[in-house]
Amino acid sequence: SAVISQKPSRDICQRGTSLTIQCQVDSQVTMMFWYRQQPGQSLTLIATANQGSEATYESGFVIDKFPISRPNLTFSTLTVSNMSPEDSSIYLCSVETGGRSYNEQFFGPGTRLTVL
Amino acid sequence: QKEVEQDPGPLSVPEGAIVSLNCTYSNSAFQYFMWYRQYSRKGPELLMYTYSSGNKEDGRFTAQVDKSSKYISLFIRDSQPSDSATYLCAMSGVTGGGNKLTFGTGTQLKVEL
């Protein structure tokens, strides 16, 4: 398993500003992901954070809006840029541990974002 | 149509009841099926995992997969108030290595004393 922490745990932001969310893992992992969880909707994958290269974004998500950094195997950041109220959501990072035959992902506690 | 459909609930049951949670899916490429439990203001935690069709039991929890019907279930026996949470089904099509999980919307369960 992996222990994952996220900062901040919650924030209230003004429209047009940006927020950077940090994700720290207690061990080195190859795969890290960022998800969005909106009320009444599925957990939606935003992107895969790749160490040493650009993140891989899912359909509907773009780098200009959600820039991601992955400087090493235990840390990643997600920035929500030029925020609007529609960006109000819970943002979660997850990691996939290696050496398994299936996609077991461990999730952080999430960052609860409210945009006014 | 969503790839994964899950009744959002809320589902309220008395303590000790048997709970049945279900998901249907449309993508026949899915081979790995998972159930996550999410307590309020926490991240999801993996509860059960099943590969292909069949059953898997872990204590009070049983996961069933019927690929022919594209239907998966999670049964909770002797439900407890501590089981009150949102249960998310998730599925993927390939083995490890960072492939995409597709989630249902989650079913909110409340187990009452």
Chai-1 contact restraints between the chains, C-beta under 6 A:
chainA,res_idxA,chainB,res_idxB,connection_type,confidence,min_distance_angstrom,max_distance_angstrom,comment,restraint_id
A,M31,B,G98,contact,1.0,0.0,6.0,A-B,restraint_1
A,S42,B,F103,contact,1.0,0.0,6.0,A-B,restraint_2
A,S42,B,T105,contact,1.0,0.0,6.0,A-B,restraint_3
A,L43,B,F103,contact,1.0,0.0,6.0,A-B,restraint_4
A,L45,B,K100,contact,1.0,0.0,6.0,A-B,restraint_5
A,L92,B,G43,contact,1.0,0.0,6.0,A-B,restraint_6
A,E96,B,G98,contact,1.0,0.0,6.0,A-B,restraint_7
A,R100,B,G96,contact,1.0,0.0,6.0,A-B,restraint_8
A,S101,B,T95,contact,1.0,0.0,6.0,A-B,restraint_9
A,Y102,B,Y32,contact,1.0,0.0,6.0,A-B,restraint_10
A,Y102,B,Y49,contact,1.0,0.0,6.0,A-B,restraint_11
A,N103,B,S92,contact,1.0,0.0,6.0,A-B,restraint_12
A,N103,B,G96,contact,1.0,0.0,6.0,A-B,restraint_13
A,N103,B,N99,contact,1.0,0.0,6.0,A-B,restraint_14
A,N103,B,L101,contact,1.0,0.0,6.0,A-B,restraint_15
A,E104,B,L46,contact,1.0,0.0,6.0,A-B,restraint_16
A,F107,B,G43,contact,1.0,0.0,6.0,A-B,restraint_17
A,F107,B,P44,contact,1.0,0.0,6.0,A-B,restraint_18
A,G108,B,G43,contact,1.0,0.0,6.0,A-B,restraint_19
A,P109,B,K42,contact,1.0,0.0,6.0,A-B,restraint_20
A,P109,B,G43,contact,1.0,0.0,6.0,A-B,restraint_21
A,G110,B,G43,contact,1.0,0.0,6.0,A-B,restraint_22
